[in-house]
Amino acid sequence: MLWACRVGKILRPSYSLDGCPAPRRLDGSVLAARFATASAGKSGTVRALVTKLEQASALDRVGDRLQRAVQATLRPQRVRDLLHGVWLGHPLHPAMVQVPVGAWISAAIVDLLPGQRRAATALVAVGTASALPAAVAGLNDWAGLARDQRRVGLVHAASNAVGVAFYAGSLAARLRGRHGTGRALAYLGLSAASAGAYIGGHLAYKQAAQVSQSVSELHRMGDEWQAVADLAALPERKLITREVDDVSVILYRHGDDVTVMLERCPHQSGPLGQGEVQEIGGHACVVCPWHGSAFRLNGGEVVHGPAATDQQLLPTRVVDGVLQTRLP
Ligand code: FES
Protein backbone atom coordinates (compact mmCIF):
# COMPACT_ATOMS: atom_id res chain seq x y z
CA MET A 1 0.00 0.00 0.00
CA LEU A 2 2.78 2.32 0.92
CA TRP A 3 4.44 1.63 -2.45
CA ALA A 4 1.15 2.22 -4.26
CA CYS A 5 0.72 5.54 -2.49
CA ARG A 6 4.21 6.63 -3.51
CA VAL A 7 3.68 5.59 -7.10
CA GLY A 8 0.37 7.42 -7.10
CA LYS A 9 2.04 10.59 -5.89
CA ILE A 10 4.72 10.44 -8.47
CA LEU A 11 2.72 9.39 -11.50
CA ARG A 12 -0.59 11.02 -10.81
CA PRO A 13 0.00 13.98 -8.53
CA SER A 14 -3.43 15.58 -9.08
CA TYR A 15 -5.54 12.51 -8.16
CA SER A 16 -6.07 10.64 -4.91
CA LEU A 17 -5.70 6.83 -4.75
CA ASP A 18 -7.89 4.79 -2.41
CA GLY A 19 -6.42 4.96 1.05
CA CYS A 20 -3.80 7.52 0.13
CA PRO A 21 -3.85 11.09 1.33
CA ALA A 22 -4.73 13.39 -1.55
CA PRO A 23 -1.45 14.68 -2.95
CA ARG A 24 -0.94 18.39 -3.36
CA ARG A 25 -1.45 19.57 -6.93
CA LEU A 26 1.72 20.94 -8.50
CA ASP A 27 1.14 23.23 -11.41
CA GLY A 28 3.62 23.54 -14.30
CA SER A 29 5.27 26.70 -13.06
CA VAL A 30 5.97 25.20 -9.61
CA LEU A 31 7.46 22.05 -11.19
CA ALA A 32 9.53 24.14 -13.58
CA ALA A 33 10.79 26.31 -10.74
CA ARG A 34 11.72 23.26 -8.65
CA PHE A 35 13.48 21.64 -11.61
CA ALA A 36 15.33 24.89 -12.36
CA THR A 37 16.38 25.23 -8.70
CA ALA A 38 17.60 21.62 -8.54
CA SER A 39 19.47 21.96 -11.86
CA ALA A 40 21.00 25.28 -10.85
CA GLY A 41 22.10 23.74 -7.56
CA LYS A 42 23.83 20.81 -9.27
CA SER A 43 25.46 22.87 -12.01
CA GLY A 44 26.46 25.48 -9.43
CA THR A 45 28.19 22.77 -7.41
CA VAL A 46 30.04 21.48 -10.46
CA ARG A 47 31.07 25.02 -11.42
CA ALA A 48 32.26 25.71 -7.88
CA LEU A 49 34.31 22.49 -7.90
CA VAL A 50 35.98 23.31 -11.23
CA THR A 51 36.60 26.89 -10.08
CA LYS A 52 38.27 25.51 -6.92
CA LEU A 53 40.74 23.68 -9.14
CA GLU A 54 42.16 27.09 -10.13
CA GLN A 55 43.41 27.50 -6.53
CA ALA A 56 44.44 23.86 -5.97
CA SER A 57 48.12 24.46 -5.28
CA ALA A 58 48.53 20.77 -4.38
CA LEU A 59 48.54 20.12 -8.14
CA ASP A 60 51.62 22.29 -8.66
CA ARG A 61 54.21 19.67 -7.76
CA VAL A 62 53.02 17.38 -10.52
CA GLY A 63 52.23 20.30 -12.81
CA ASP A 64 55.65 21.93 -12.48
CA ARG A 65 57.46 18.66 -13.17
CA LEU A 66 55.29 17.92 -16.16
CA GLN A 67 55.79 21.44 -17.48
CA ARG A 68 59.59 21.05 -17.33
CA ALA A 69 59.36 17.66 -19.02
CA VAL A 70 57.15 19.02 -21.81
CA GLN A 71 59.42 22.02 -22.38
CA ALA A 72 62.51 19.78 -22.46
CA THR A 73 60.92 17.27 -24.82
CA LEU A 74 59.06 19.42 -27.34
CA ARG A 75 61.94 21.04 -29.22
CA PRO A 76 63.02 22.83 -31.32
CA GLN A 77 60.96 26.04 -31.58
CA ARG A 78 59.75 24.99 -35.04
CA VAL A 79 58.07 21.92 -33.57
CA ARG A 80 56.48 23.98 -30.81
CA ASP A 81 55.21 26.55 -33.32
CA LEU A 82 53.76 23.77 -35.47
CA LEU A 83 51.90 22.33 -32.47
CA HIS A 84 50.73 25.74 -31.21
CA GLY A 85 49.14 26.42 -34.60
CA VAL A 86 51.28 29.47 -35.48
CA TRP A 87 51.04 28.45 -39.16
CA LEU A 88 47.25 28.27 -38.84
CA GLY A 89 46.70 31.57 -37.01
CA HIS A 90 44.64 29.71 -34.38
CA PRO A 91 45.47 27.17 -31.67
CA LEU A 92 45.81 23.72 -33.26
CA HIS A 93 44.70 21.65 -30.26
CA PRO A 94 40.95 22.47 -30.43
CA ALA A 95 40.93 21.62 -34.13
CA MET A 96 42.73 18.31 -33.58
CA VAL A 97 40.38 17.09 -30.86
CA GLN A 98 37.53 17.11 -33.38
CA VAL A 99 38.81 13.81 -34.78
CA PRO A 100 38.81 11.67 -31.60
CA VAL A 101 35.64 13.30 -30.26
CA GLY A 102 33.83 12.79 -33.58
CA ALA A 103 35.00 9.17 -33.88
CA TRP A 104 34.11 8.29 -30.29
CA ILE A 105 30.65 9.84 -30.42
CA SER A 106 30.02 8.08 -33.73
CA ALA A 107 31.14 4.79 -32.16
CA ALA A 108 28.72 5.35 -29.26
CA ILE A 109 25.86 5.68 -31.77
CA VAL A 110 26.98 2.84 -34.01
CA ASP A 111 27.29 0.59 -30.94
CA LEU A 112 23.54 0.92 -30.48
CA LEU A 113 22.83 -0.45 -33.96
CA PRO A 114 22.75 -4.16 -34.79
CA GLY A 115 25.44 -5.70 -37.03
CA GLN A 116 27.85 -2.75 -36.82
CA ARG A 117 30.65 -4.29 -34.75
CA ARG A 118 33.37 -3.76 -37.35
CA ALA A 119 32.36 -0.14 -37.94
CA ALA A 120 32.32 0.55 -34.19
CA THR A 121 35.74 -1.09 -33.76
CA ALA A 122 37.17 1.01 -36.61
CA LEU A 123 35.76 4.23 -35.09
CA VAL A 124 37.17 3.41 -31.66
CA ALA A 125 40.58 2.70 -33.27
CA VAL A 126 40.55 6.00 -35.20
CA GLY A 127 39.49 7.95 -32.10
CA THR A 128 42.13 6.36 -29.87
CA ALA A 129 44.96 6.79 -32.39
CA SER A 130 44.08 10.43 -33.15
CA ALA A 131 43.85 11.33 -29.44
CA LEU A 132 47.62 11.06 -29.09
CA PRO A 133 48.69 13.91 -31.44
CA ALA A 134 45.82 16.04 -30.10
CA ALA A 135 47.13 15.45 -26.57
CA VAL A 136 50.68 16.42 -27.60
CA ALA A 137 49.42 19.71 -29.09
CA GLY A 138 47.39 20.33 -25.92
CA LEU A 139 50.40 19.69 -23.66
CA ASN A 140 52.47 22.09 -25.74
CA ASP A 141 49.87 24.85 -25.19
CA TRP A 142 49.42 23.89 -21.53
CA ALA A 143 53.13 24.33 -20.75
CA GLY A 144 52.87 28.05 -21.64
CA LEU A 145 49.81 28.82 -19.50
CA ALA A 146 49.61 30.73 -16.22
CA ARG A 147 49.71 28.65 -13.04
CA ASP A 148 45.95 28.74 -12.27
CA GLN A 149 45.24 27.70 -15.85
CA ARG A 150 47.81 24.90 -15.66
CA ARG A 151 46.06 23.45 -12.58
CA VAL A 152 42.74 23.21 -14.40
CA GLY A 153 44.52 22.03 -17.55
CA LEU A 154 46.18 19.23 -15.61
CA VAL A 155 42.81 17.85 -14.49
CA HIS A 156 41.46 18.28 -18.04
CA ALA A 157 44.40 16.23 -19.33
CA ALA A 158 44.01 13.60 -16.60
CA SER A 159 40.30 13.11 -17.40
CA ASN A 160 41.10 12.69 -21.06
CA ALA A 161 43.96 10.28 -20.27
CA VAL A 162 41.48 8.14 -18.32
CA GLY A 163 39.14 8.32 -21.32
CA VAL A 164 41.89 7.21 -23.71
CA ALA A 165 42.81 4.32 -21.38
CA PHE A 166 39.19 3.11 -21.39
CA TYR A 167 39.05 3.37 -25.18
CA ALA A 168 42.36 1.50 -25.54
CA GLY A 169 40.89 -1.26 -23.34
CA SER A 170 37.71 -1.16 -25.42
CA LEU A 171 39.69 -1.60 -28.62
CA ALA A 172 41.68 -4.51 -27.18
CA ALA A 173 38.48 -6.22 -26.02
CA ARG A 174 36.78 -5.76 -29.40
CA LEU A 175 39.80 -7.15 -31.26
CA ARG A 176 39.56 -10.27 -29.07
CA GLY A 177 35.89 -10.63 -29.96
CA ARG A 178 34.59 -9.41 -26.58
CA HIS A 179 32.28 -6.77 -28.01
CA GLY A 180 30.05 -6.44 -24.93
CA THR A 181 33.06 -5.53 -22.78
CA GLY A 182 34.34 -3.26 -25.54
CA ARG A 183 31.03 -1.41 -25.65
CA ALA A 184 30.94 -0.95 -21.86
CA LEU A 185 34.52 0.33 -21.75
CA ALA A 186 33.80 2.72 -24.63
CA TYR A 187 30.86 4.27 -22.76
CA LEU A 188 33.08 4.71 -19.68
CA GLY A 189 35.68 6.32 -21.93
CA LEU A 190 33.08 8.69 -23.38
CA SER A 191 32.02 9.69 -19.85
CA ALA A 192 35.62 10.47 -18.83
CA ALA A 193 36.29 12.35 -22.08
CA SER A 194 33.06 14.35 -21.61
CA ALA A 195 34.17 15.36 -18.11
CA GLY A 196 37.51 16.38 -19.64
CA ALA A 197 35.69 18.42 -22.30
CA TYR A 198 33.68 20.24 -19.62
CA ILE A 199 36.85 21.15 -17.73
CA GLY A 200 38.47 22.17 -21.03
CA GLY A 201 35.49 24.47 -21.64
CA HIS A 202 36.14 26.13 -18.29
CA LEU A 203 39.79 26.54 -19.22
CA ALA A 204 39.01 28.11 -22.59
CA TYR A 205 35.91 30.18 -21.89
CA LYS A 206 36.20 31.11 -18.22
CA GLN A 207 39.97 31.30 -17.88
CA ALA A 208 40.54 32.39 -21.49
CA ALA A 209 43.48 30.02 -22.07
CA GLN A 210 44.90 30.32 -25.61
CA VAL A 211 42.32 33.00 -26.41
CA SER A 212 43.63 36.32 -27.74
CA GLN A 213 44.06 38.56 -24.71
CA SER A 214 44.53 41.70 -26.76
CA VAL A 215 41.61 41.96 -29.13
CA SER A 216 39.04 42.84 -26.43
CA GLU A 217 41.03 46.06 -25.94
CA LEU A 218 39.47 47.29 -29.17
CA HIS A 219 36.06 47.45 -27.49
CA ARG A 220 37.35 50.27 -25.30
CA MET A 221 38.37 52.47 -28.24
CA GLY A 222 36.28 55.03 -30.05
CA ASP A 223 36.06 54.79 -33.84
CA GLU A 224 37.13 58.38 -34.66
CA TRP A 225 40.67 59.32 -35.68
CA GLN A 226 42.86 60.32 -32.75
CA ALA A 227 46.30 61.94 -32.61
CA VAL A 228 49.02 59.73 -31.12
CA ALA A 229 52.35 61.45 -31.92
CA ASP A 230 54.16 64.03 -34.03
CA LEU A 231 55.62 62.05 -36.90
CA ALA A 232 58.87 64.06 -36.90
CA ALA A 233 59.39 63.29 -33.21
CA LEU A 234 59.20 59.51 -33.66
CA PRO A 235 62.61 57.82 -33.59
CA GLU A 236 63.49 55.32 -36.32
CA ARG A 237 63.20 51.61 -35.51
CA LYS A 238 62.44 52.00 -31.83
CA LEU A 239 59.39 50.90 -29.91
CA ILE A 240 57.41 53.75 -28.38
CA THR A 241 54.41 53.21 -26.12
CA ARG A 242 51.35 55.49 -26.19
CA GLU A 243 47.77 55.45 -24.88
CA VAL A 244 44.69 55.72 -27.07
CA ASP A 245 41.48 55.89 -25.02
CA ASP A 246 43.36 54.17 -22.15
CA VAL A 247 44.38 51.38 -24.52
CA SER A 248 48.13 50.92 -24.67
CA VAL A 249 49.63 50.77 -28.19
CA ILE A 250 53.17 50.55 -29.54
CA LEU A 251 54.47 52.70 -32.35
CA TYR A 252 57.31 51.59 -34.61
CA ARG A 253 58.63 53.85 -37.35
CA HIS A 254 60.51 52.58 -40.37
CA GLY A 255 61.07 55.49 -42.78
CA ASP A 256 57.68 56.93 -43.65
CA ASP A 257 55.89 53.78 -42.50
CA VAL A 258 54.62 53.73 -38.93
CA THR A 259 53.07 50.69 -37.30
CA VAL A 260 50.54 51.15 -34.52
CA MET A 261 49.96 47.85 -32.74
CA LEU A 262 48.11 46.90 -29.57
CA GLU A 263 50.67 46.56 -26.81
CA ARG A 264 49.05 43.76 -24.85
CA CYS A 265 50.40 40.37 -26.03
CA PRO A 266 47.63 38.08 -27.28
CA HIS A 267 49.13 35.14 -25.37
CA GLN A 268 49.05 36.25 -21.72
CA SER A 269 48.91 40.06 -21.88
CA GLY A 270 52.67 40.58 -21.72
CA PRO A 271 53.89 44.18 -22.40
CA LEU A 272 55.13 44.16 -25.99
CA GLY A 273 56.38 47.73 -25.50
CA GLN A 274 59.09 46.28 -23.26
CA GLY A 275 60.02 43.63 -25.82
CA GLU A 276 62.91 43.57 -28.25
CA VAL A 277 62.82 44.22 -31.97
CA GLN A 278 64.46 41.35 -33.85
CA GLU A 279 64.90 40.51 -37.50
CA ILE A 280 63.13 37.17 -38.07
CA GLY A 281 62.77 35.74 -41.57
CA GLY A 282 63.73 39.09 -43.09
CA HIS A 283 61.05 40.99 -41.16
CA ALA A 284 61.32 43.29 -38.16
CA CYS A 285 59.41 41.60 -35.33
CA VAL A 286 58.60 42.51 -31.76
CA VAL A 287 59.41 39.71 -29.31
CA CYS A 288 57.31 39.51 -26.14
CA PRO A 289 59.45 39.77 -22.98
CA TRP A 290 57.35 37.19 -21.09
CA HIS A 291 57.36 33.98 -23.17
CA GLY A 292 58.99 34.97 -26.45
CA SER A 293 56.06 35.13 -28.87
CA ALA A 294 57.08 37.17 -31.91
CA PHE A 295 54.90 39.32 -34.19
CA ARG A 296 55.77 41.02 -37.47
CA LEU A 297 55.78 44.77 -37.11
CA ASN A 298 54.70 45.26 -40.72
CA GLY A 299 51.56 43.13 -40.50
CA GLY A 300 51.02 41.77 -37.00
CA GLU A 301 51.36 38.11 -38.07
CA VAL A 302 52.50 35.77 -35.32
CA VAL A 303 55.90 34.27 -36.19
CA HIS A 304 56.70 32.31 -33.03
CA GLY A 305 54.43 30.99 -30.25
CA PRO A 306 53.25 30.28 -27.67
CA ALA A 307 50.77 32.85 -29.05
CA ALA A 308 48.88 31.34 -31.96
CA THR A 309 46.95 34.40 -33.08
CA ASP A 310 48.15 37.50 -34.92
CA GLN A 311 48.51 40.78 -33.11
CA GLN A 312 46.08 43.55 -34.02
CA LEU A 313 47.37 46.58 -35.94
CA LEU A 314 45.49 49.87 -36.06
CA PRO A 315 45.05 51.98 -39.22
CA THR A 316 47.14 55.14 -39.44
CA ARG A 317 47.18 58.45 -41.30
CA VAL A 318 49.26 61.61 -41.03
CA VAL A 319 47.50 64.99 -40.93
CA ASP A 320 49.65 68.15 -40.73
CA GLY A 321 52.59 66.08 -39.51
CA VAL A 322 50.54 64.41 -36.76
CA LEU A 323 50.17 60.63 -36.72
CA GLN A 324 46.58 59.57 -36.12
CA THR A 325 45.00 56.19 -35.51
CA ARG A 326 41.57 54.71 -34.92
CA LEU A 327 39.69 51.45 -34.69
CA PRO A 328 40.25 49.10 -37.66
S1 FES B 1 52.58 36.95 -22.72
FE1 FES B 1 53.30 35.00 -23.28
S2 FES B 1 54.36 35.39 -25.10
FE2 FES B 1 53.59 37.29 -24.56
Boltz pocket constraint, residues with backbone or C-beta under 6 A from the ligand:
constraints:
  - pocket:
      binder: B
      contacts: [[A, 144], [A, 265], [A, 266], [A, 267], [A, 268], [A, 269], [A, 270], [A, 288], [A, 289], [A, 290], [A, 291], [A, 292], [A, 293], [A, 305], [A, 306], [A, 307]]
      max_distance: 6.0
